[in-house]
């Protein structure tokens, strides 16, 4: 039973990593740059010029637009 749980956890982790990779590449396809790690100036990786990390910038690319709107 434990091996089945471990396999399911590995599959879920792998899927999560794949989704993160796809969101990063979706961001790159739209803005021609990968998201910033923490810029405070406007640019292709941080269009709004806010201090945000890459996680918040990639939310729309994993179908989490509403969650990004709540982020300030």
Predicted model as a PDB file, atoms N, CA, C, CB and O in Angstrom, pLDDT in the B-factor column:
MODEL        1                                                                  
ATOM      1  N   UNK A   1       0.819  -1.193   0.000  1.00 83.00           N  
ATOM      2  CA  UNK A   1       0.000   0.000   0.000  1.00 83.00           C  
ATOM      3  C   UNK A   1       0.868   1.264   0.000  1.00 83.00           C  
ATOM      4  CB  UNK A   1      -0.935  -0.006   1.207  1.00 83.00           C  
ATOM      5  O   UNK A   1       0.539   2.248  -0.662  1.00 83.00           O  
ATOM      6  N   UNK A   2       1.972   1.229   0.744  1.00 88.00           N  
ATOM      7  CA  UNK A   2       2.836   2.398   0.825  1.00 88.00           C  
ATOM      8  C   UNK A   2       3.505   2.686  -0.519  1.00 88.00           C  
ATOM      9  CB  UNK A   2       3.894   2.198   1.910  1.00 88.00           C  
ATOM     10  O   UNK A   2       3.712   3.848  -0.870  1.00 88.00           O  
ATOM     11  N   UNK A   3       3.839   1.651  -1.263  1.00 88.00           N  
ATOM     12  CA  UNK A   3       4.459   1.859  -2.572  1.00 88.00           C  
ATOM     13  C   UNK A   3       3.498   2.533  -3.541  1.00 88.00           C  
ATOM     14  CB  UNK A   3       4.934   0.529  -3.151  1.00 88.00           C  
ATOM     15  O   UNK A   3       3.914   3.326  -4.385  1.00 88.00           O  
ATOM     16  N   UNK A   4       2.235   2.222  -3.419  1.00 89.00           N  
ATOM     17  CA  UNK A   4       1.230   2.857  -4.274  1.00 89.00           C  
ATOM     18  C   UNK A   4       1.132   4.342  -3.945  1.00 89.00           C  
ATOM     19  CB  UNK A   4      -0.149   2.174  -4.104  1.00 89.00           C  
ATOM     20  O   UNK A   4       1.048   5.172  -4.851  1.00 89.00           O  
ATOM     21  N   UNK A   5       1.141   4.683  -2.662  1.00 91.00           N  
ATOM     22  CA  UNK A   5       1.094   6.083  -2.249  1.00 91.00           C  
ATOM     23  C   UNK A   5       2.330   6.838  -2.731  1.00 91.00           C  
ATOM     24  CB  UNK A   5       0.974   6.186  -0.724  1.00 91.00           C  
ATOM     25  O   UNK A   5       2.229   7.964  -3.218  1.00 91.00           O  
ATOM     26  N   UNK A   6       3.486   6.213  -2.591  1.00 91.00           N  
ATOM     27  CA  UNK A   6       4.720   6.852  -3.050  1.00 91.00           C  
ATOM     28  C   UNK A   6       4.689   7.090  -4.551  1.00 91.00           C  
ATOM     29  CB  UNK A   6       5.933   5.999  -2.681  1.00 91.00           C  
ATOM     30  O   UNK A   6       5.114   8.146  -5.021  1.00 91.00           O  
ATOM     31  N   UNK A   7       4.196   6.129  -5.300  1.00 91.00           N  
ATOM     32  CA  UNK A   7       4.096   6.294  -6.750  1.00 91.00           C  
ATOM     33  C   UNK A   7       3.123   7.418  -7.104  1.00 91.00           C  
ATOM     34  CB  UNK A   7       3.649   4.978  -7.411  1.00 91.00           C  
ATOM     35  O   UNK A   7       3.378   8.197  -8.023  1.00 91.00           O  
ATOM     36  N   UNK A   8       2.020   7.501  -6.381  1.00 92.00           N  
ATOM     37  CA  UNK A   8       1.053   8.571  -6.624  1.00 92.00           C  
ATOM     38  C   UNK A   8       1.655   9.931  -6.283  1.00 92.00           C  
ATOM     39  CB  UNK A   8      -0.226   8.337  -5.804  1.00 92.00           C  
ATOM     40  O   UNK A   8       1.439  10.903  -7.007  1.00 92.00           O  
ATOM     41  N   UNK A   9       2.398  10.004  -5.199  1.00 91.00           N  
ATOM     42  CA  UNK A   9       3.057  11.265  -4.825  1.00 91.00           C  
ATOM     43  C   UNK A   9       4.090  11.677  -5.862  1.00 91.00           C  
ATOM     44  CB  UNK A   9       3.725  11.135  -3.450  1.00 91.00           C  
ATOM     45  O   UNK A   9       4.195  12.857  -6.195  1.00 91.00           O  
ATOM     46  N   UNK A  10       4.854  10.718  -6.375  1.00 92.00           N  
ATOM     47  CA  UNK A  10       5.842  11.023  -7.420  1.00 92.00           C  
ATOM     48  C   UNK A  10       5.158  11.529  -8.674  1.00 92.00           C  
ATOM     49  CB  UNK A  10       6.687   9.783  -7.748  1.00 92.00           C  
ATOM     50  O   UNK A  10       5.622  12.486  -9.295  1.00 92.00           O  
ATOM     51  N   UNK A  11       4.056  10.894  -9.052  1.00 94.00           N  
ATOM     52  CA  UNK A  11       3.324  11.315 -10.248  1.00 94.00           C  
ATOM     53  C   UNK A  11       2.759  12.721 -10.062  1.00 94.00           C  
ATOM     54  CB  UNK A  11       2.188  10.321 -10.567  1.00 94.00           C  
ATOM     55  O   UNK A  11       2.806  13.534 -10.986  1.00 94.00           O  
ATOM     56  N   UNK A  12       2.233  13.010  -8.890  1.00 93.00           N  
ATOM     57  CA  UNK A  12       1.689  14.347  -8.624  1.00 93.00           C  
ATOM     58  C   UNK A  12       2.796  15.395  -8.648  1.00 93.00           C  
ATOM     59  CB  UNK A  12       0.962  14.376  -7.266  1.00 93.00           C  
ATOM     60  O   UNK A  12       2.612  16.476  -9.208  1.00 93.00           O  
ATOM     61  N   UNK A  13       3.930  15.090  -8.052  1.00 94.00           N  
ATOM     62  CA  UNK A  13       5.054  16.021  -8.044  1.00 94.00           C  
ATOM     63  C   UNK A  13       5.545  16.275  -9.464  1.00 94.00           C  
ATOM     64  CB  UNK A  13       6.198  15.481  -7.171  1.00 94.00           C  
ATOM     65  O   UNK A  13       5.811  17.417  -9.838  1.00 94.00           O  
ATOM     66  N   UNK A  14       5.663  15.228 -10.240  1.00 93.00           N  
ATOM     67  CA  UNK A  14       6.096  15.359 -11.625  1.00 93.00           C  
ATOM     68  C   UNK A  14       5.128  16.225 -12.422  1.00 93.00           C  
ATOM     69  CB  UNK A  14       6.227  13.983 -12.273  1.00 93.00           C  
ATOM     70  O   UNK A  14       5.554  17.059 -13.221  1.00 93.00           O  
ATOM     71  N   UNK A  15       3.837  16.033 -12.211  1.00 92.00           N  
ATOM     72  CA  UNK A  15       2.830  16.831 -12.892  1.00 92.00           C  
ATOM     73  C   UNK A  15       2.916  18.303 -12.477  1.00 92.00           C  
ATOM     74  CB  UNK A  15       1.435  16.279 -12.599  1.00 92.00           C  
ATOM     75  O   UNK A  15       2.790  19.192 -13.319  1.00 92.00           O  
ATOM     76  N   UNK A  16       3.129  18.560 -11.199  1.00 90.00           N  
ATOM     77  CA  UNK A  16       3.261  19.937 -10.729  1.00 90.00           C  
ATOM     78  C   UNK A  16       4.464  20.634 -11.366  1.00 90.00           C  
ATOM     79  CB  UNK A  16       3.389  19.964  -9.206  1.00 90.00           C  
ATOM     80  O   UNK A  16       4.375  21.794 -11.768  1.00 90.00           O  
ATOM     81  N   UNK A  17       5.589  19.919 -11.455  1.00 92.00           N  
ATOM     82  CA  UNK A  17       6.773  20.489 -12.084  1.00 92.00           C  
ATOM     83  C   UNK A  17       6.529  20.763 -13.567  1.00 92.00           C  
ATOM     84  CB  UNK A  17       7.969  19.552 -11.910  1.00 92.00           C  
ATOM     85  O   UNK A  17       6.987  21.771 -14.104  1.00 92.00           O  
ATOM     86  N   UNK A  18       5.816  19.874 -14.208  1.00 93.00           N  
ATOM     87  CA  UNK A  18       5.494  20.071 -15.623  1.00 93.00           C  
ATOM     88  C   UNK A  18       4.626  21.313 -15.797  1.00 93.00           C  
ATOM     89  CB  UNK A  18       4.775  18.828 -16.199  1.00 93.00           C  
ATOM     90  O   UNK A  18       4.855  22.100 -16.716  1.00 93.00           O  
ATOM     91  N   UNK A  19       3.635  21.499 -14.928  1.00 91.00           N  
ATOM     92  CA  UNK A  19       2.767  22.669 -15.012  1.00 91.00           C  
ATOM     93  C   UNK A  19       3.551  23.965 -14.793  1.00 91.00           C  
ATOM     94  CB  UNK A  19       1.637  22.561 -13.987  1.00 91.00           C  
ATOM     95  O   UNK A  19       3.301  24.966 -15.465  1.00 91.00           O  
ATOM     96  N   UNK A  20       4.504  23.945 -13.848  1.00 90.00           N  
ATOM     97  CA  UNK A  20       5.337  25.126 -13.623  1.00 90.00           C  
ATOM     98  C   UNK A  20       6.170  25.438 -14.860  1.00 90.00           C  
ATOM     99  CB  UNK A  20       6.252  24.918 -12.404  1.00 90.00           C  
ATOM    100  O   UNK A  20       6.284  26.596 -15.261  1.00 90.00           O  
ATOM    101  N   UNK A  21       6.749  24.407 -15.462  1.00 91.00           N  
ATOM    102  CA  UNK A  21       7.528  24.606 -16.679  1.00 91.00           C  
ATOM    103  C   UNK A  21       6.686  25.165 -17.808  1.00 91.00           C  
ATOM    104  CB  UNK A  21       8.160  23.309 -17.112  1.00 91.00           C  
ATOM    105  O   UNK A  21       7.122  26.065 -18.525  1.00 91.00           O  
ATOM    106  N   UNK A  22       5.480  24.635 -17.970  1.00 91.00           N  
ATOM    107  CA  UNK A  22       4.586  25.129 -19.017  1.00 91.00           C  
ATOM    108  C   UNK A  22       4.179  26.579 -18.759  1.00 91.00           C  
ATOM    109  CB  UNK A  22       3.339  24.243 -19.114  1.00 91.00           C  
ATOM    110  O   UNK A  22       4.062  27.367 -19.698  1.00 91.00           O  
ATOM    111  N   UNK A  23       3.964  26.932 -17.498  1.00 90.00           N  
ATOM    112  CA  UNK A  23       3.582  28.316 -17.193  1.00 90.00           C  
ATOM    113  C   UNK A  23       4.742  29.268 -17.479  1.00 90.00           C  
ATOM    114  CB  UNK A  23       3.138  28.445 -15.717  1.00 90.00           C  
ATOM    115  O   UNK A  23       4.520  30.377 -17.965  1.00 90.00           O  
ATOM    116  N   UNK A  24       5.968  28.856 -17.188  1.00 91.00           N  
ATOM    117  CA  UNK A  24       7.128  29.698 -17.482  1.00 91.00           C  
ATOM    118  C   UNK A  24       7.289  29.902 -18.982  1.00 91.00           C  
ATOM    119  CB  UNK A  24       8.400  29.080 -16.896  1.00 91.00           C  
ATOM    120  O   UNK A  24       7.590  31.006 -19.437  1.00 91.00           O  
ATOM    121  N   UNK A  25       7.091  28.851 -19.733  1.00 92.00           N  
ATOM    122  CA  UNK A  25       7.220  28.978 -21.180  1.00 92.00           C  
ATOM    123  C   UNK A  25       6.045  29.744 -21.786  1.00 92.00           C  
ATOM    124  CB  UNK A  25       7.326  27.600 -21.819  1.00 92.00           C  
ATOM    125  O   UNK A  25       6.220  30.442 -22.785  1.00 92.00           O  
ATOM    126  N   UNK A  26       4.865  29.630 -21.209  1.00 91.00           N  
ATOM    127  CA  UNK A  26       3.734  30.435 -21.660  1.00 91.00           C  
ATOM    128  C   UNK A  26       3.990  31.918 -21.433  1.00 91.00           C  
ATOM    129  CB  UNK A  26       2.456  30.008 -20.941  1.00 91.00           C  
ATOM    130  O   UNK A  26       3.676  32.749 -22.286  1.00 91.00           O  
ATOM    131  N   UNK A  27       4.560  32.243 -20.285  1.00 89.00           N  
ATOM    132  CA  UNK A  27       4.939  33.622 -19.988  1.00 89.00           C  
ATOM    133  C   UNK A  27       5.949  34.105 -21.022  1.00 89.00           C  
ATOM    134  CB  UNK A  27       5.524  33.741 -18.556  1.00 89.00           C  
ATOM    135  O   UNK A  27       5.826  35.206 -21.557  1.00 89.00           O  
ATOM    136  N   UNK A  28       6.936  33.277 -21.294  1.00 91.00           N  
ATOM    137  CA  UNK A  28       7.979  33.641 -22.260  1.00 91.00           C  
ATOM    138  C   UNK A  28       7.398  33.836 -23.657  1.00 91.00           C  
ATOM    139  CB  UNK A  28       9.071  32.566 -22.295  1.00 91.00           C  
ATOM    140  O   UNK A  28       7.792  34.761 -24.367  1.00 91.00           O  
ATOM    141  N   UNK A  29       6.480  32.986 -24.052  1.00 91.00           N  
ATOM    142  CA  UNK A  29       5.866  33.110 -25.376  1.00 91.00           C  
ATOM    143  C   UNK A  29       5.114  34.434 -25.524  1.00 91.00           C  
ATOM    144  CB  UNK A  29       4.915  31.938 -25.629  1.00 91.00           C  
ATOM    145  O   UNK A  29       5.127  35.044 -26.593  1.00 91.00           O  
ATOM    146  N   UNK A  30       4.461  34.874 -24.449  1.00 88.00           N  
ATOM    147  CA  UNK A  30       3.682  36.114 -24.505  1.00 88.00           C  
ATOM    148  C   UNK A  30       4.536  37.374 -24.408  1.00 88.00           C  
ATOM    149  CB  UNK A  30       2.666  36.121 -23.400  1.00 88.00           C  
ATOM    150  O   UNK A  30       4.270  38.355 -25.102  1.00 88.00           O  
ATOM    151  N   UNK A  31       5.558  37.357 -23.553  1.00 85.00           N  
ATOM    152  CA  UNK A  31       6.318  38.576 -23.276  1.00 85.00           C  
ATOM    153  C   UNK A  31       7.761  38.540 -23.779  1.00 85.00           C  
ATOM    154  CB  UNK A  31       6.322  38.833 -21.806  1.00 85.00           C  
ATOM    155  O   UNK A  31       8.506  39.502 -23.589  1.00 85.00           O  
ATOM    156  N   UNK A  32       8.155  37.457 -24.409  1.00 88.00           N  
ATOM    157  CA  UNK A  32       9.503  37.318 -24.981  1.00 88.00           C  
ATOM    158  C   UNK A  32      10.607  37.431 -23.931  1.00 88.00           C  
ATOM    159  CB  UNK A  32       9.719  38.371 -26.050  1.00 88.00           C  
ATOM    160  O   UNK A  32      11.726  37.836 -24.244  1.00 88.00           O  
ATOM    161  N   UNK A  33      10.292  37.077 -22.699  1.00 84.00           N  
ATOM    162  CA  UNK A  33      11.262  37.046 -21.616  1.00 84.00           C  
ATOM    163  C   UNK A  33      10.703  36.152 -20.523  1.00 84.00           C  
ATOM    164  CB  UNK A  33      11.570  38.483 -21.077  1.00 84.00           C  
ATOM    165  O   UNK A  33       9.489  36.018 -20.367  1.00 84.00           O  
ATOM    166  N   UNK A  34      11.598  35.551 -19.781  1.00 85.00           N  
ATOM    167  CA  UNK A  34      11.147  34.784 -18.631  1.00 85.00           C  
ATOM    168  C   UNK A  34      10.846  35.755 -17.496  1.00 85.00           C  
ATOM    169  CB  UNK A  34      12.211  33.727 -18.202  1.00 85.00           C  
ATOM    170  O   UNK A  34      11.393  36.857 -17.474  1.00 85.00           O  
ATOM    171  N   UNK A  35       9.984  35.370 -16.547  1.00 83.00           N  
ATOM    172  CA  UNK A  35       9.633  36.297 -15.470  1.00 83.00           C  
ATOM    173  C   UNK A  35      10.827  36.599 -14.576  1.00 83.00           C  
ATOM    174  CB  UNK A  35       8.495  35.726 -14.634  1.00 83.00           C  
ATOM    175  O   UNK A  35      11.732  35.782 -14.406  1.00 83.00           O  
ATOM    176  N   UNK A  36      10.795  37.779 -14.023  1.00 75.00           N  
ATOM    177  CA  UNK A  36      11.866  38.220 -13.138  1.00 75.00           C  
ATOM    178  C   UNK A  36      11.813  37.468 -11.819  1.00 75.00           C  
ATOM    179  CB  UNK A  36      11.777  39.728 -12.892  1.00 75.00           C  
ATOM    180  O   UNK A  36      10.758  36.984 -11.408  1.00 75.00           O  
ATOM    181  N   UNK A  37      12.948  37.375 -11.170  1.00 76.00           N  
ATOM    182  CA  UNK A  37      12.970  36.739  -9.859  1.00 76.00           C  
ATOM    183  C   UNK A  37      12.578  37.728  -8.770  1.00 76.00           C  
ATOM    184  CB  UNK A  37      14.352  36.156  -9.571  1.00 76.00           C  
ATOM    185  O   UNK A  37      12.238  37.308  -7.664  1.00 76.00           O  
ATOM    186  N   UNK A  38      12.615  39.008  -9.044  1.00 67.00           N  
ATOM    187  CA  UNK A  38      12.228  40.010  -8.063  1.00 67.00           C  
ATOM    188  C   UNK A  38      12.661  41.405  -8.458  1.00 67.00           C  
ATOM    189  CB  UNK A  38      12.801  39.668  -6.724  1.00 67.00           C  
ATOM    190  O   UNK A  38      13.403  42.041  -7.710  1.00 67.00           O  
ATOM    191  N   UNK A  39      12.234  41.900  -9.591  1.00 61.00           N  
ATOM    192  CA  UNK A  39      12.578  43.239 -10.038  1.00 61.00           C  
ATOM    193  C   UNK A  39      11.617  44.264  -9.465  1.00 61.00           C  
ATOM    194  CB  UNK A  39      12.579  43.310 -11.558  1.00 61.00           C  
ATOM    195  O   UNK A  39      10.493  43.936  -9.084  1.00 61.00           O  
ATOM    196  N   UNK A  40      12.066  45.498  -9.408  1.00 66.00           N  
ATOM    197  CA  UNK A  40      11.177  46.584  -9.013  1.00 66.00           C  
ATOM    198  C   UNK A  40      11.019  47.597 -10.142  1.00 66.00           C  
ATOM    199  CB  UNK A  40      11.706  47.274  -7.755  1.00 66.00           C  
ATOM    200  O   UNK A  40      10.366  48.623  -9.950  1.00 66.00           O  
ATOM    201  N   UNK A  41      11.591  47.341 -11.297  1.00 70.00           N  
ATOM    202  CA  UNK A  41      11.436  48.237 -12.440  1.00 70.00           C  
ATOM    203  C   UNK A  41      10.639  47.523 -13.521  1.00 70.00           C  
ATOM    204  CB  UNK A  41      12.820  48.699 -12.986  1.00 70.00           C  
ATOM    205  O   UNK A  41      10.680  46.298 -13.633  1.00 70.00           O  
ATOM    206  N   UNK A  42       9.924  48.293 -14.303  1.00 75.00           N  
ATOM    207  CA  UNK A  42       9.125  47.716 -15.375  1.00 75.00           C  
ATOM    208  C   UNK A  42      10.037  47.211 -16.477  1.00 75.00           C  
ATOM    209  CB  UNK A  42       8.123  48.744 -15.930  1.00 75.00           C  
ATOM    210  O   UNK A  42      11.077  47.803 -16.768  1.00 75.00           O  
ATOM    211  N   UNK A  43       9.638  46.131 -17.070  1.00 73.00           N  
ATOM    212  CA  UNK A  43      10.395  45.539 -18.167  1.00 73.00           C  
ATOM    213  C   UNK A  43       9.638  44.347 -18.696  1.00 73.00           C  
ATOM    214  CB  UNK A  43      11.813  45.130 -17.718  1.00 73.00           C  
ATOM    215  O   UNK A  43       8.545  44.053 -18.211  1.00 73.00           O  
ATOM    216  N   UNK A  44      10.185  43.645 -19.679  1.00 72.00           N  
ATOM    217  CA  UNK A  44       9.452  42.525 -20.260  1.00 72.00           C  
ATOM    218  C   UNK A  44       9.181  41.400 -19.264  1.00 72.00           C  
ATOM    219  CB  UNK A  44      10.214  41.980 -21.432  1.00 72.00           C  
ATOM    220  O   UNK A  44       8.176  40.701 -19.391  1.00 72.00           O  
ATOM    221  N   UNK A  45      10.044  41.216 -18.292  1.00 66.00           N  
ATOM    222  CA  UNK A  45       9.818  40.169 -17.297  1.00 66.00           C  
ATOM    223  C   UNK A  45       8.917  40.599 -16.158  1.00 66.00           C  
ATOM    224  CB  UNK A  45      11.121  39.716 -16.741  1.00 66.00           C  
ATOM    225  O   UNK A  45       8.431  39.761 -15.398  1.00 66.00           O  
ATOM    226  N   UNK A  46       8.691  41.890 -16.034  1.00 69.00           N  
ATOM    227  CA  UNK A  46       7.848  42.445 -14.975  1.00 69.00           C  
ATOM    228  C   UNK A  46       7.097  43.642 -15.548  1.00 69.00           C  
ATOM    229  CB  UNK A  46       8.699  42.859 -13.718  1.00 69.00           C  
ATOM    230  O   UNK A  46       7.457  44.786 -15.273  1.00 69.00           O  
ATOM    231  N   UNK A  47       6.049  43.387 -16.348  1.00 72.00           N  
ATOM    232  CA  UNK A  47       5.384  44.463 -17.075  1.00 72.00           C  
ATOM    233  C   UNK A  47       4.792  45.561 -16.192  1.00 72.00           C  
ATOM    234  CB  UNK A  47       4.307  43.888 -17.911  1.00 72.00           C  
ATOM    235  O   UNK A  47       4.756  46.717 -16.613  1.00 72.00           O  
ATOM    236  N   UNK A  48       4.337  45.245 -15.006  1.00 71.00           N  
ATOM    237  CA  UNK A  48       3.713  46.252 -14.146  1.00 71.00           C  
ATOM    238  C   UNK A  48       4.740  47.054 -13.356  1.00 71.00           C  
ATOM    239  CB  UNK A  48       2.741  45.589 -13.190  1.00 71.00           C  
ATOM    240  O   UNK A  48       4.402  48.098 -12.798  1.00 71.00           O  
ATOM    241  N   UNK A  49       5.974  46.595 -13.296  1.00 70.00           N  
ATOM    242  CA  UNK A  49       7.002  47.298 -12.557  1.00 70.00           C  
ATOM    243  C   UNK A  49       6.889  47.143 -11.051  1.00 70.00           C  
ATOM    244  CB  UNK A  49       6.964  48.732 -12.904  1.00 70.00           C  
ATOM    245  O   UNK A  49       7.498  47.909 -10.304  1.00 70.00           O  
ATOM    246  N   UNK A  50       6.126  46.171 -10.599  1.00 69.00           N  
ATOM    247  CA  UNK A  50       5.958  45.936  -9.168  1.00 69.00           C  
ATOM    248  C   UNK A  50       7.002  44.936  -8.690  1.00 69.00           C  
ATOM    249  CB  UNK A  50       4.529  45.427  -8.853  1.00 69.00           C  
ATOM    250  O   UNK A  50       7.567  44.182  -9.482  1.00 69.00           O  
ATOM    251  N   UNK A  51       7.247  44.941  -7.390  1.00 71.00           N  
ATOM    252  CA  UNK A  51       8.133  43.936  -6.823  1.00 71.00           C  
ATOM    253  C   UNK A  51       7.329  42.659  -6.627  1.00 71.00           C  
ATOM    254  CB  UNK A  51       8.764  44.423  -5.478  1.00 71.00           C  
ATOM    255  O   UNK A  51       6.573  42.528  -5.664  1.00 71.00           O  
ATOM    256  N   UNK A  52       7.498  41.748  -7.524  1.00 73.00           N  
ATOM    257  CA  UNK A  52       6.820  40.459  -7.449  1.00 73.00           C  
ATOM    258  C   UNK A  52       7.805  39.381  -7.843  1.00 73.00           C  
ATOM    259  CB  UNK A  52       5.560  40.423  -8.359  1.00 73.00           C  
ATOM    260  O   UNK A  52       8.775  39.636  -8.556  1.00 73.00           O  
ATOM    261  N   UNK A  53       7.553  38.200  -7.383  1.00 77.00           N  
ATOM    262  CA  UNK A  53       8.361  37.067  -7.785  1.00 77.00           C  
ATOM    263  C   UNK A  53       7.754  36.395  -9.005  1.00 77.00           C  
ATOM    264  CB  UNK A  53       8.501  36.071  -6.638  1.00 77.00           C  
ATOM    265  O   UNK A  53       6.661  36.745  -9.448  1.00 77.00           O  
ATOM    266  N   UNK A  54       8.466  35.448  -9.525  1.00 81.00           N  
ATOM    267  CA  UNK A  54       8.012  34.757 -10.733  1.00 81.00           C  
ATOM    268  C   UNK A  54       6.750  33.960 -10.487  1.00 81.00           C  
ATOM    269  CB  UNK A  54       9.096  33.843 -11.254  1.00 81.00           C  
ATOM    270  O   UNK A  54       5.993  33.714 -11.426  1.00 81.00           O  
ATOM    271  N   UNK A  55       6.498  33.549  -9.253  1.00 81.00           N  
ATOM    272  CA  UNK A  55       5.317  32.728  -8.980  1.00 81.00           C  
ATOM    273  C   UNK A  55       4.030  33.491  -9.270  1.00 81.00           C  
ATOM    274  CB  UNK A  55       5.325  32.253  -7.526  1.00 81.00           C  
ATOM    275  O   UNK A  55       3.114  32.969  -9.906  1.00 81.00           O  
ATOM    276  N   UNK A  56       3.973  34.730  -8.797  1.00 80.00           N  
ATOM    277  CA  UNK A  56       2.765  35.532  -9.019  1.00 80.00           C  
ATOM    278  C   UNK A  56       2.608  35.904 -10.488  1.00 80.00           C  
ATOM    279  CB  UNK A  56       2.802  36.800  -8.163  1.00 80.00           C  
ATOM    280  O   UNK A  56       1.487  35.986 -10.990  1.00 80.00           O  
ATOM    281  N   UNK A  57       3.711  36.128 -11.175  1.00 81.00           N  
ATOM    282  CA  UNK A  57       3.643  36.515 -12.578  1.00 81.00           C  
ATOM    283  C   UNK A  57       3.166  35.381 -13.478  1.00 81.00           C  
ATOM    284  CB  UNK A  57       4.992  36.992 -13.042  1.00 81.00           C  
ATOM    285  O   UNK A  57       2.598  35.632 -14.541  1.00 81.00           O  
ATOM    286  N   UNK A  58       3.390  34.148 -13.066  1.00 83.00           N  
ATOM    287  CA  UNK A  58       3.018  33.011 -13.913  1.00 83.00           C  
ATOM    288  C   UNK A  58       1.645  32.438 -13.593  1.00 83.00           C  
ATOM    289  CB  UNK A  58       4.045  31.929 -13.783  1.00 83.00           C  
ATOM    290  O   UNK A  58       1.213  31.495 -14.256  1.00 83.00           O  
ATOM    291  N   UNK A  59       0.950  32.973 -12.601  1.00 83.00           N  
ATOM    292  CA  UNK A  59      -0.362  32.431 -12.236  1.00 83.00           C  
ATOM    293  C   UNK A  59      -1.363  32.389 -13.387  1.00 83.00           C  
ATOM    294  CB  UNK A  59      -0.939  33.238 -11.121  1.00 83.00           C  
ATOM    295  O   UNK A  59      -2.090  31.403 -13.507  1.00 83.00           O  
ATOM    296  N   UNK A  60      -1.437  33.417 -14.243  1.00 84.00           N  
ATOM    297  CA  UNK A  60      -2.411  33.337 -15.344  1.00 84.00           C  
ATOM    298  C   UNK A  60      -2.150  32.180 -16.311  1.00 84.00           C  
ATOM    299  CB  UNK A  60      -2.409  34.634 -16.115  1.00 84.00           C  
ATOM    300  O   UNK A  60      -3.059  31.740 -17.015  1.00 84.00           O  
ATOM    301  N   UNK A  61      -0.936  31.702 -16.343  1.00 84.00           N  
ATOM    302  CA  UNK A  61      -0.587  30.647 -17.280  1.00 84.00           C  
ATOM    303  C   UNK A  61      -0.867  29.251 -16.723  1.00 84.00           C  
ATOM    304  CB  UNK A  61       0.867  30.763 -17.657  1.00 84.00           C  
ATOM    305  O   UNK A  61      -0.676  28.249 -17.413  1.00 84.00           O  
ATOM    306  N   UNK A  62      -1.319  29.195 -15.478  1.00 84.00           N  
ATOM    307  CA  UNK A  62      -1.802  27.927 -14.917  1.00 84.00           C  
ATOM    308  C   UNK A  62      -3.260  28.078 -14.496  1.00 84.00           C  
ATOM    309  CB  UNK A  62      -0.928  27.485 -13.706  1.00 84.00           C  
ATOM    310  O   UNK A  62      -3.733  27.436 -13.558  1.00 84.00           O  
ATOM    311  N   UNK A  63      -3.953  28.949 -15.223  1.00 80.00           N  
ATOM    312  CA  UNK A  63      -5.389  29.172 -15.057  1.00 80.00           C  
ATOM    313  C   UNK A  63      -5.756  29.657 -13.654  1.00 80.00           C  
ATOM    314  CB  UNK A  63      -6.143  27.897 -15.363  1.00 80.00           C  
ATOM    315  O   UNK A  63      -6.741  29.208 -13.068  1.00 80.00           O  
ATOM    316  N   UNK A  64      -4.949  30.579 -13.124  1.00 81.00           N  
ATOM    317  CA  UNK A  64      -5.201  31.143 -11.800  1.00 81.00           C  
ATOM    318  C   UNK A  64      -5.234  32.670 -11.862  1.00 81.00           C  
ATOM    319  CB  UNK A  64      -4.128  30.673 -10.802  1.00 81.00           C  
ATOM    320  O   UNK A  64      -4.641  33.343 -11.018  1.00 81.00           O  
ATOM    321  N   UNK A  65      -5.934  33.217 -12.872  1.00 76.00           N  
ATOM    322  CA  UNK A  65      -6.002  34.664 -13.041  1.00 76.00           C  
ATOM    323  C   UNK A  65      -6.624  35.346 -11.831  1.00 76.00           C  
ATOM    324  CB  UNK A  65      -6.792  35.009 -14.289  1.00 76.00           C  
ATOM    325  O   UNK A  65      -6.161  36.407 -11.411  1.00 76.00           O  
ATOM    326  N   UNK A  66      -7.663  34.750 -11.270  1.00 76.00           N  
ATOM    327  CA  UNK A  66      -8.340  35.358 -10.114  1.00 76.00           C  
ATOM    328  C   UNK A  66      -7.415  35.435  -8.911  1.00 76.00           C  
ATOM    329  CB  UNK A  66      -9.599  34.563  -9.751  1.00 76.00           C  
ATOM    330  O   UNK A  66      -7.456  36.409  -8.159  1.00 76.00           O  
ATOM    331  N   UNK A  67      -6.588  34.427  -8.722  1.00 74.00           N  
ATOM    332  CA  UNK A  67      -5.640  34.455  -7.616  1.00 74.00           C  
ATOM    333  C   UNK A  67      -4.598  35.539  -7.834  1.00 74.00           C  
ATOM    334  CB  UNK A  67      -4.964  33.093  -7.451  1.00 74.00           C  
ATOM    335  O   UNK A  67      -4.175  36.188  -6.877  1.00 74.00           O  
ATOM    336  N   UNK A  68      -4.178  35.747  -9.068  1.00 75.00           N  
ATOM    337  CA  UNK A  68      -3.215  36.805  -9.353  1.00 75.00           C  
ATOM    338  C   UNK A  68      -3.815  38.182  -9.093  1.00 75.00           C  
ATOM    339  CB  UNK A  68      -2.732  36.707 -10.798  1.00 75.00           C  
ATOM    340  O   UNK A  68      -3.113  39.090  -8.647  1.00 75.00           O  
ATOM    341  N   UNK A  69      -5.102  38.345  -9.368  1.00 76.00           N  
ATOM    342  CA  UNK A  69      -5.762  39.630  -9.122  1.00 76.00           C  
ATOM    343  C   UNK A  69      -5.782  39.966  -7.633  1.00 76.00           C  
ATOM    344  CB  UNK A  69      -7.194  39.609  -9.672  1.00 76.00           C  
ATOM    345  O   UNK A  69      -5.766  41.139  -7.260  1.00 76.00           O  
ATOM    346  N   UNK A  70      -5.816  38.939  -6.781  1.00 76.00           N  
ATOM    347  CA  UNK A  70      -5.816  39.158  -5.340  1.00 76.00           C  
ATOM    348  C   UNK A  70      -4.418  39.514  -4.812  1.00 76.00           C  
ATOM    349  CB  UNK A  70      -6.339  37.916  -4.630  1.00 76.00           C  
ATOM    350  O   UNK A  70      -4.277  40.080  -3.728  1.00 76.00           O  
ATOM    351  N   UNK A  71      -3.408  39.177  -5.586  1.00 73.00           N  
ATOM    352  CA  UNK A  71      -2.031  39.436  -5.170  1.00 73.00           C  
ATOM    353  C   UNK A  71      -1.693  40.901  -5.352  1.00 73.00           C  
ATOM    354  CB  UNK A  71      -1.049  38.564  -5.961  1.00 73.00           C  
ATOM    355  O   UNK A  71      -1.920  41.455  -6.427  1.00 73.00           O  
ATOM    356  N   UNK A  72      -1.164  41.533  -4.340  1.00 61.00           N  
ATOM    357  CA  UNK A  72      -0.782  42.937  -4.443  1.00 61.00           C  
ATOM    358  C   UNK A  72       0.554  43.124  -3.782  1.00 61.00           C  
ATOM    359  CB  UNK A  72      -1.840  43.861  -3.806  1.00 61.00           C  
ATOM    360  O   UNK A  72       1.075  44.238  -3.749  1.00 61.00           O  
TER     361      UNK A  72                                                      
ENDMDL                                                                          
END                                                                             
